[in-house]
Amino acid sequence: MLPEVWTVNATASDTLDAHLLTGMLDSMPDHVFLLRVEGERYRLIYCNQAMRDFMAMVSAAPECGEYLDRIIEDPNLYLRVHNNYQRALSSGQVIQYEESTEGLDRIPLATFDTRISPLTDPDGSSRYICGISRNITARRQAEAALRQTNEDLEIQLAENRRLQQQLQYDAIRDPLTNLFNRRYLMESLKRELHRAKREDYPVTLMMLDLDHFKHLNDEYGHATGDQALITFSNRLLQGMRSEDVICRWGGEEFLIMMPGLALHDARARVEGWRQAHSPMHIPLGEEKLAIRFSAGLATAPLHGLDPEELINAADAALYFAKAAGRDQLQLFTSTTES
């Protein structure tokens, strides 16, 4: 049906042009409509086929000449439409907004991108609203799916980073005591000795061993032995400096690297720590186990700058401490080595 604004005083050529134009508009998938403003109401002058088909799902197909408040029966939906039209008329400019079919029970939920243009006829006697609504439901769904995919990807990437950090952490930590492992200490010791040689400062190693640990395991079980190792490790962490590297060397042996600490200073610190923690008491039911330890000290560059050489020196000092009766600290000397 041709809009009435095109049929008044129209020539045959004008009528043909209008007919071709409406044919073109009817071929469009977008909703195209024209309303005339009559006070606070809007009279439908034209809508294309896509708009008629859509409205037919809501109620009956709209007829030209009907008022919009009769076509849109839902008062809340009509109020939203009316307010948007008033904004366009007040501004005198094209406005664009999104609207949905939410609240229309007989229509699948859809989203439309709508452009509203206020128009005035040539003699200025009437005002019109021209609208074009494009169904962007598929686009919004694709965007929502993409956002969800990106969110899922971010979650997965965060989980991958967490797992990578956990793997890196596990690669350098002892699983029982959470202290550094042998591999990490060896790598750290190599770097520290190179730096110490270049910058001329001492690096002292302390090797510790829990006394009679095998007897403790045999008498009280491995669970008690594990608890003794964990408790002892925690005491070590509390007693050492932040720059010290504390390692579970293996079994009941521990190795501590103390950069920048001379042999006599390390000895004084360890002896003070021994007075506080040897014996170390571990609760076991109603009784307490008394855990003692032996230790050996060696320092670079005095006892060597090679990691293996320095570790062997600390181990020899520890062996001497155990051979001398345990529960004591010994320094590495040539006599100790022999």
C-alpha positions in Angstrom: 0.0 0.0 0.0 1.4 3.4 -0.9 1.8 6.0 1.8 -0.8 8.7 1.7 1.9 11.4 1.7 2.9 10.1 -1.7 -0.5 9.8 -3.2 -1.9 13.3 -2.6 -1.6 15.4 -5.8 0.8 12.8 -7.3 1.3 12.5 -11.0 1.3 9.1 -12.8 5.1 9.3 -12.9 5.2 10.0 -9.2 2.9 7.2 -8.4 5.1 4.8 -10.4 8.2 6.0 -8.6 6.5 5.5 -5.3 5.3 2.1 -6.3 8.9 1.1 -7.3 10.2 2.5 -4.0 7.7 0.6 -1.9 8.6 -2.5 -3.8 12.2 -2.0 -3.0 11.4 -1.4 0.7 9.3 -4.5 0.8 12.3 -6.5 -0.4 14.4 -5.4 2.6 14.8 -7.6 5.7 14.9 -4.5 7.9 11.7 -3.1 9.4 10.9 0.2 7.7 8.0 2.4 8.9 6.6 5.9 8.7 4.4 7.5 11.4 2.6 10.8 11.4 2.7 12.8 14.7 -0.8 13.8 15.7 -0.6 15.5 19.1 0.6 12.8 21.6 -0.3 10.0 19.2 1.3 8.4 16.2 -0.6 7.2 13.2 0.9 4.5 11.0 1.3 5.8 7.5 3.5 3.0 6.0 5.4 -0.1 7.0 7.2 -2.5 4.7 6.5 -6.3 4.4 9.1 -7.3 7.0 7.5 -5.0 9.5 4.0 -6.3 8.7 5.1 -9.9 9.0 6.8 -9.2 12.4 3.8 -7.4 13.8 1.5 -10.2 12.6 3.2 -12.5 15.1 2.3 -10.1 17.9 -1.4 -9.6 16.9 -3.0 -8.9 13.6 -1.0 -7.3 10.8 -1.1 -3.5 11.2 -3.2 -1.5 8.9 -2.2 1.9 7.5 -4.1 4.6 9.3 -4.1 2.9 12.7 -2.8 4.6 15.7 0.4 3.1 17.2 -1.2 2.8 20.7 -3.8 0.4 19.2 -1.2 -1.6 17.4 1.1 -2.0 20.4 -1.3 -3.2 23.1 1.3 -3.7 25.9 1.3 -0.4 27.8 4.9 -0.8 29.0 6.3 -1.5 25.6 4.3 1.4 24.1 5.7 3.7 26.8 9.3 2.8 25.8 8.5 3.4 22.1 6.7 6.6 22.8 9.6 8.0 25.0 12.1 7.2 22.2 10.0 9.0 19.6 9.7 12.0 21.9 13.5 12.2 22.3 13.9 12.3 18.5 11.2 14.9 18.1 12.6 17.1 20.9 16.2 16.9 19.6 15.2 17.2 15.9 18.0 14.7 15.2 18.4 11.1 14.3 18.7 8.9 17.4 19.8 5.3 17.5 19.1 2.7 20.2 18.6 -1.0 20.8 15.3 -2.5 21.7 14.2 -6.1 22.3 11.1 -8.2 22.1 11.2 -8.9 25.8 7.7 -8.9 27.1 6.1 -10.0 23.9 5.1 -13.6 24.7 4.4 -14.8 21.2 7.7 -13.7 19.7 11.1 -15.2 20.2 13.5 -13.0 22.1 15.2 -10.8 19.6 17.3 -7.6 19.6 16.9 -4.7 17.1 19.1 -1.8 16.2 16.6 1.0 15.6 17.2 4.5 14.0 14.5 7.1 14.3 14.5 10.2 12.1 12.1 13.2 12.7 10.7 14.6 9.5 8.5 17.5 8.4 6.5 17.7 5.2 7.4 20.4 2.7 4.8 23.0 3.9 5.7 22.3 7.5 2.2 21.4 8.5 2.9 17.9 9.6 5.6 16.0 11.4 6.6 12.4 10.9 8.7 9.7 12.4 10.7 7.6 10.0 12.2 4.4 11.5 14.4 1.6 10.4 14.9 -1.4 12.7 17.5 -4.1 11.9 17.4 -7.5 13.6 20.9 -7.9 15.2 20.0 -10.9 17.4 22.5 -13.2 15.6 25.2 -10.6 15.9 24.6 -10.0 19.6 24.5 -13.8 20.1 27.8 -14.2 18.3 29.3 -11.3 20.3 28.1 -12.9 23.5 29.5 -16.3 22.5 32.8 -14.6 21.6 32.9 -12.9 25.0 32.2 -16.2 26.7 34.9 -17.9 24.7 37.3 -15.1 25.6 36.4 -15.4 29.3 36.8 -19.2 29.1 40.1 -18.7 27.4 41.3 -16.2 30.1 40.3 -18.7 32.8 42.2 -21.4 31.0 45.2 -19.2 30.5 45.1 -18.3 34.1 44.9 -21.9 35.0 47.8 -22.7 32.7 49.9 -20.0 34.3 49.0 -21.3 37.7 50.0 -24.8 36.7 53.2 -23.6 35.1 54.0 -21.7 38.3 53.2 -24.8 40.3 55.4 -26.9 38.1 58.3 -24.4 38.5 57.7 -24.3 42.2 57.6 -28.1 42.5 60.8 -28.4 40.4 62.8 -26.6 43.1 61.0 -27.6 46.3 61.1 -30.7 48.5 57.6 -32.0 48.7 57.7 -33.0 52.4 59.4 -30.0 54.0 58.7 -27.3 51.3 62.4 -26.4 51.6 64.5 -25.9 48.4 65.7 -29.2 47.0 69.3 -30.3 46.1 69.0 -29.2 42.4 68.0 -25.6 43.4 70.8 -25.3 45.9 73.4 -26.6 43.5 72.4 -24.0 40.9 72.3 -21.2 43.5 75.6 -22.2 45.0 77.3 -22.1 41.5 76.0 -18.6 40.9 76.8 -17.4 44.4 80.4 -18.7 44.3 81.0 -17.0 40.9 79.7 -13.7 42.3 81.7 -14.1 45.6 84.9 -14.7 43.7 84.3 -11.5 41.6 83.1 -9.3 44.5 85.4 -10.9 47.2 83.0 -11.9 49.9 82.7 -15.3 51.8 80.0 -17.9 51.3 79.6 -20.4 54.2 77.9 -23.7 54.0 76.3 -25.6 56.9 75.5 -29.3 56.7 73.1 -30.6 59.4 71.9 -34.1 60.2 69.3 -35.2 62.8 70.9 -37.5 65.3 69.7 -41.1 65.6 67.0 -40.4 63.0 66.9 -44.1 61.9 66.2 -45.2 65.4 63.3 -42.6 65.6 61.8 -44.0 62.4 62.1 -47.6 63.6 60.6 -47.0 67.0 57.9 -44.5 66.3 57.2 -45.0 62.6 57.8 -42.9 59.4 54.8 -40.6 60.1 56.6 -39.4 63.3 59.8 -39.2 61.4 58.2 -37.0 58.7 56.7 -34.8 61.4 60.2 -34.4 62.9 61.6 -33.3 59.5 58.8 -30.8 59.0 59.1 -29.3 62.5 62.8 -29.1 62.1 62.5 -27.4 58.7 60.1 -24.8 60.1 62.6 -24.0 62.9 65.4 -23.6 60.3 63.3 -21.2 58.3 62.6 -19.1 61.4 66.3 -19.1 62.5 68.0 -18.2 59.2 68.3 -14.9 57.3 66.2 -14.1 54.3 69.2 -14.3 52.0 70.2 -17.8 53.2 69.2 -20.7 51.0 67.9 -23.7 53.0 67.8 -27.0 51.4 66.7 -30.6 52.3 69.8 -32.3 51.0 68.3 -35.8 51.4 66.8 -38.0 54.1 67.5 -36.3 57.4 70.3 -34.1 56.0 70.0 -30.3 55.4 72.3 -27.9 53.7 72.3 -24.2 54.2 74.1 -21.6 52.1 74.9 -18.4 53.9 76.2 -15.7 51.5 78.4 -12.9 52.9 78.7 -14.6 56.3 82.3 -15.4 57.4 83.0 -18.6 59.2 83.3 -17.2 62.7 80.0 -15.2 62.3 78.3 -18.3 61.0 79.5 -20.3 63.9 78.3 -17.8 66.4 74.8 -17.7 64.8 74.5 -21.5 64.6 75.6 -21.9 68.2 73.0 -19.4 69.3 70.4 -21.2 67.3 71.5 -24.6 68.8 71.1 -23.3 72.3 67.5 -22.4 71.5 66.5 -25.5 69.5 68.7 -28.4 70.6 67.1 -30.5 71.8 64.0 -29.7 69.8 60.9 -31.2 71.3 58.2 -32.7 69.2 54.8 -33.6 70.7 53.9 -37.3 70.4 50.7 -38.1 72.2 51.2 -37.3 75.9 55.0 -37.3 75.6 57.5 -35.2 73.8 60.4 -36.5 71.6 63.7 -34.7 72.1 65.5 -34.3 68.7 69.1 -33.2 68.5 71.3 -32.5 65.5 74.9 -32.4 64.4 76.3 -29.8 62.0 79.5 -29.0 60.0 80.6 -25.7 58.6 82.9 -24.9 55.7 83.4 -21.6 53.9 84.6 -20.2 50.6 87.1 -19.2 49.5 89.0 -20.6 52.5 87.9 -24.2 51.8 87.5 -23.9 48.1 85.5 -22.2 45.4 84.2 -25.3 43.6 80.7 -26.2 44.7 81.4 -29.9 45.0 84.6 -29.2 47.0 82.9 -26.9 49.4 80.0 -29.3 49.9 82.4 -32.1 50.6 84.2 -29.9 53.2 80.9 -29.2 55.0 80.0 -32.9 54.9 83.4 -33.8 56.3 82.9 -31.4 59.1 79.5 -32.9 59.8 81.0 -36.4 59.8 83.6 -35.3 62.3 80.8 -33.8 64.6 78.9 -37.1 64.5 82.1 -39.2 65.1 82.9 -36.9 68.1 79.7 -37.8 69.8 76.9 -36.0 67.9 74.8 -33.0 69.1 77.6 -30.6 68.3 79.0 -28.2 65.6 82.4 -28.7 64.0 84.4 -26.5 61.5 86.2 -28.0 58.5 90.0 -28.2 59.0 92.7 -30.2 57.3 92.5 -32.4 60.4 88.8 -32.9 59.9 89.4 -33.9 56.3 91.9 -36.6 57.3 
